């Protein structure tokens, strides 16, 4: 699959020309061998892959409704994002399977021109809600065995924690879960505005009321909590219009984590949010 920013930037203009004057491919070859330096066959192939054009019974190449949707996006960067989303959604190149492991993991193995394309439209750097949603759509098939609502709720919690930490420390935390899904924690922040010692944060979010909410703590995440000097869990209850929050440290969690017995070894434990009361102040840091 050809995924080059130089081609995709020309697609809207090409579709507009084609929409105003439908032609056969042979006629296009004679009248429009290139569009702003991009060969016609690249434009045709890309537009066909995206289902933005079709050929009718008279061999006339016409713009589809999907193509008109591309034409309607005025902002070049937004158009580029939409085109990439539709192309990878239609063709599912093998490297997109890594999206569920985080965008940095995908960027390590994707073709160079694809990485450049992602970088051109800010998808490898931005952490705004639209960008995160874009990546979640790309990873959607890999998350098909999980509840879509659960994924969306988890992302809401991560964003709330990201914003919380940015306010608390005055420094943008690193959204690790967006880059590397298997890191064992979701955010890397710092102790305070004055102390940049790393603080590792696992985020747990639920749509249920606080008194009924539960979260799962895998063994690997517990080892991180106990193995790092500074690590906490952020809890978010997003029930209705209420947003409740608490920060739980390893000492609080230890009372609710299982012990290995005999030859048995625990792998995951379910813990109620009610191990901690939700905070009134979003500026307080708990003791670990």
C-alpha positions as CSV (number, residue, x, y, z in Angstrom):
1,X,0.0,0.0,0.0
2,X,1.3,3.4,-1.0
3,X,0.9,5.8,2.0
4,X,2.8,9.0,1.1
5,X,1.9,12.5,2.3
6,X,2.9,13.9,-1.1
7,X,0.2,11.8,-2.8
8,X,-2.4,12.3,-0.1
9,X,-2.1,16.1,-0.1
10,X,-3.0,16.0,-3.8
11,X,-6.0,13.7,-3.5
12,X,-8.7,16.3,-2.6
13,X,-7.7,18.4,-5.6
14,X,-7.7,15.4,-7.8
15,X,-11.1,14.4,-6.6
16,X,-12.5,17.9,-7.2
17,X,-11.2,17.9,-10.7
18,X,-12.6,14.5,-11.4
19,X,-16.0,15.4,-9.8
20,X,-16.3,18.5,-12.0
21,X,-15.5,16.5,-15.2
22,X,-15.9,12.7,-15.0
23,X,-13.7,10.9,-17.5
24,X,-12.5,7.5,-18.5
25,X,-9.1,6.5,-17.3
26,X,-7.7,6.8,-20.9
27,X,-9.1,10.3,-21.2
28,X,-7.5,11.2,-17.8
29,X,-4.2,9.8,-19.0
30,X,-4.2,12.2,-21.9
31,X,-5.5,15.3,-20.2
32,X,-4.0,14.8,-16.7
33,X,-0.9,12.6,-16.7
34,X,0.2,14.4,-13.5
35,X,-1.4,16.5,-10.8
36,X,1.0,18.9,-9.1
37,X,3.9,16.6,-9.8
38,X,2.1,13.4,-8.7
39,X,1.7,10.7,-11.4
40,X,-1.9,9.9,-12.3
41,X,-1.5,6.1,-11.6
42,X,-0.5,6.9,-8.0
43,X,-3.6,9.1,-7.5
44,X,-5.9,6.6,-9.1
45,X,-4.5,3.6,-7.2
46,X,-4.7,5.5,-3.9
47,X,-8.2,6.8,-4.5
48,X,-9.4,3.3,-5.5
49,X,-7.8,1.8,-2.3
50,X,-9.8,4.4,-0.3
51,X,-13.0,3.7,-2.2
52,X,-13.1,7.4,-3.1
53,X,-13.7,6.7,-6.8
54,X,-15.5,4.1,-8.8
55,X,-15.9,3.1,-12.4
56,X,-19.4,3.0,-13.8
57,X,-20.8,0.8,-16.6
58,X,-19.5,3.2,-19.3
59,X,-15.9,3.0,-17.8
60,X,-16.3,6.6,-16.5
61,X,-14.3,7.2,-13.3
62,X,-16.6,9.0,-10.8
63,X,-16.2,10.3,-7.2
64,X,-18.0,8.3,-4.6
65,X,-19.7,9.6,-1.5
66,X,-16.6,8.7,0.5
67,X,-14.6,10.7,-1.9
68,X,-16.9,13.8,-1.5
69,X,-16.4,13.4,2.3
70,X,-12.6,13.8,1.7
71,X,-13.2,16.8,-0.6
72,X,-15.3,18.5,2.1
73,X,-12.5,18.6,4.7
74,X,-10.9,22.0,4.2
75,X,-8.0,21.7,6.6
76,X,-5.1,19.8,4.9
77,X,-4.0,18.1,8.1
78,X,-7.5,17.0,9.0
79,X,-7.9,15.7,5.4
80,X,-4.7,13.8,5.7
81,X,-5.8,12.2,9.0
82,X,-9.1,11.1,7.5
83,X,-7.4,9.7,4.4
84,X,-4.9,7.7,6.4
85,X,-7.7,6.4,8.7
86,X,-9.8,5.2,5.8
87,X,-6.9,3.7,3.9
88,X,-5.6,1.6,6.8
89,X,-9.1,0.7,7.7
90,X,-9.8,-0.6,4.3
91,X,-6.5,-2.4,3.6
92,X,-5.3,-3.2,7.1
93,X,-1.6,-3.4,6.3
94,X,0.3,-5.7,8.7
95,X,2.1,-3.0,10.5
96,X,-1.2,-1.5,11.8
97,X,-1.5,-4.6,14.1
98,X,1.0,-2.9,16.3
99,X,-1.4,0.0,17.0
100,X,-2.7,-1.8,20.1
101,X,0.8,-1.9,21.5
102,X,1.1,1.9,21.2
103,X,2.0,4.4,18.5
104,X,5.7,4.4,19.2
105,X,5.8,0.7,18.8
106,X,4.0,1.0,15.5
107,X,6.3,3.8,14.3
108,X,9.3,1.5,14.9
109,X,8.2,-1.0,12.3
110,X,5.9,0.8,9.9
111,X,7.4,1.8,6.4
112,X,9.3,5.1,6.5
113,X,6.8,6.8,4.2
114,X,3.9,5.8,6.4
115,X,5.7,7.1,9.5
116,X,6.4,10.4,7.7
117,X,2.7,10.6,6.8
118,X,1.7,10.1,10.5
119,X,4.2,12.7,11.6
120,X,2.9,15.2,9.0
121,X,-0.5,15.3,10.5
122,X,0.6,15.3,14.2
123,X,-0.4,11.8,15.0
124,X,3.0,10.8,16.5
125,X,3.2,13.8,18.9
126,X,-0.2,15.3,19.8
127,X,-2.2,14.0,22.8
128,X,-5.4,15.9,22.3
129,X,-8.7,14.0,22.4
130,X,-9.1,13.8,18.7
131,X,-5.6,12.3,18.2
132,X,-6.1,9.7,20.9
133,X,-9.5,8.8,19.4
134,X,-7.8,8.4,16.0
135,X,-5.4,5.8,17.4
136,X,-8.1,4.0,19.3
137,X,-10.0,3.6,16.0
138,X,-6.9,2.2,14.3
139,X,-6.4,-0.3,17.1
140,X,-10.1,-1.2,17.2
141,X,-9.8,-4.6,15.6
142,X,-7.0,-5.6,18.0
143,X,-9.3,-4.7,20.9
144,X,-12.3,-6.5,19.5
145,X,-12.2,-9.0,22.3
146,X,-12.6,-6.3,24.9
147,X,-15.6,-4.2,25.5
148,X,-15.4,-1.0,23.5
149,X,-17.0,0.9,26.3
150,X,-14.3,-0.3,28.7
151,X,-11.6,1.0,26.3
152,X,-13.3,4.4,26.0
153,X,-13.7,4.6,29.7
154,X,-10.1,3.8,30.3
155,X,-9.0,6.5,27.9
156,X,-11.2,9.0,29.7
157,X,-9.5,8.2,32.9
158,X,-6.1,8.5,31.4
159,X,-6.9,11.9,30.0
160,X,-8.3,13.1,33.4
161,X,-5.1,11.9,35.1
162,X,-2.9,13.5,32.4
163,X,-4.8,16.9,32.9
164,X,-4.7,16.4,36.7
165,X,-0.9,15.9,36.7
166,X,-0.3,18.8,34.3
167,X,-2.1,21.1,36.6
168,X,-0.5,19.7,39.8
169,X,3.1,19.8,38.6
170,X,3.0,22.5,35.9
171,X,4.6,20.0,33.6
172,X,3.0,17.8,30.9
173,X,3.3,14.2,32.0
174,X,4.3,11.5,29.5
175,X,1.3,9.5,28.3
176,X,3.1,6.2,28.2
177,X,0.1,4.0,27.5
178,X,-0.5,5.9,24.3
179,X,3.1,5.1,23.2
180,X,3.7,1.6,24.7
181,X,0.7,-0.4,25.8
182,X,2.8,-3.0,27.6
183,X,4.8,-0.6,29.8
184,X,3.0,-1.6,33.0
185,X,1.9,1.9,33.9
186,X,-0.1,4.6,32.0
187,X,1.6,7.9,32.8
188,X,5.0,9.1,34.0
189,X,4.8,12.3,35.9
190,X,6.9,13.8,38.6
191,X,6.7,14.2,42.4
192,X,6.0,18.0,42.3
193,X,6.6,21.2,40.5
194,X,9.9,21.5,42.4
195,X,10.9,17.8,42.4
196,X,11.2,16.1,39.0
197,X,11.7,12.6,40.5
198,X,9.6,10.2,38.3
199,X,6.2,9.3,39.5
200,X,4.7,6.2,37.8
201,X,0.9,6.2,37.6
202,X,-1.5,3.4,36.7
203,X,-5.0,4.7,35.9
204,X,-8.3,2.8,36.7
205,X,-11.6,4.2,35.6
206,X,-15.2,3.0,35.9
207,X,-18.6,4.2,34.8
208,X,-20.1,2.8,37.9
209,X,-20.8,4.7,41.2
210,X,-17.9,4.8,43.6
211,X,-19.4,2.4,46.0
212,X,-19.9,-0.2,43.3
213,X,-16.8,0.4,41.1
214,X,-14.1,-2.3,41.0
215,X,-10.7,-2.4,39.3
216,X,-8.4,-5.3,38.3
217,X,-4.8,-5.2,39.4
218,X,-2.5,-7.7,37.5
219,X,0.5,-9.1,39.2
220,X,2.8,-7.2,36.8
221,X,1.2,-3.9,37.8
222,X,1.5,-4.7,41.5
223,X,5.2,-5.5,41.1
224,X,5.6,-2.1,39.5
225,X,3.8,-0.4,42.4
226,X,6.1,-2.1,44.9
227,X,9.3,-2.0,42.8
228,X,9.3,1.7,42.1
229,X,10.2,4.3,44.7
230,X,7.2,6.4,43.7
231,X,4.2,4.8,42.1
232,X,0.5,5.3,42.6
233,X,-2.9,4.3,41.2
234,X,-5.4,6.9,40.1
235,X,-9.0,5.9,40.5
236,X,-11.8,7.7,38.5
237,X,-15.5,7.1,38.8
238,X,-17.3,8.6,35.9
239,X,-20.9,7.8,36.8
240,X,-23.4,10.2,35.4
241,X,-22.5,13.8,35.9
242,X,-20.2,13.0,38.9
243,X,-16.5,12.7,38.4
244,X,-14.9,11.3,41.6
245,X,-11.2,10.8,42.0
246,X,-8.7,9.2,44.5
247,X,-5.0,8.4,44.5
248,X,-4.0,5.1,46.1
249,X,-0.5,4.2,47.1
250,X,1.1,0.7,47.5
251,X,0.6,0.6,51.3
252,X,-3.1,1.1,50.9
253,X,-3.3,-1.5,48.1
254,X,-1.2,-4.1,50.0
255,X,-4.0,-4.8,52.4
256,X,-6.1,-6.1,49.5
257,X,-3.5,-8.0,47.4
258,X,-3.4,-11.8,47.6
259,X,-0.4,-13.8,48.9
260,X,0.9,-16.8,47.0
261,X,0.1,-20.0,48.9
262,X,1.8,-23.4,48.5
263,X,2.3,-24.0,44.7
264,X,-0.3,-21.4,43.8
265,X,0.5,-18.0,42.3
266,X,-2.0,-15.2,41.9
267,X,-2.1,-13.3,38.7
268,X,-4.8,-10.7,39.1
269,X,-6.9,-9.3,42.0
270,X,-10.2,-7.4,41.9
271,X,-10.2,-4.5,44.3
272,X,-13.1,-2.1,45.1
273,X,-12.7,1.7,44.6
274,X,-14.0,2.0,48.2
275,X,-10.5,1.1,49.6
276,X,-10.1,4.9,49.4
277,X,-12.6,7.7,49.8
278,X,-12.8,10.1,46.8
279,X,-10.9,13.3,47.3
280,X,-12.5,16.7,47.5
281,X,-9.3,18.4,46.5
282,X,-7.5,17.5,43.2
283,X,-4.3,19.1,44.4
284,X,-3.4,16.8,47.3
285,X,-0.9,14.0,46.9
286,X,-1.4,10.9,49.0
287,X,1.3,9.3,51.1
288,X,2.4,6.0,49.5
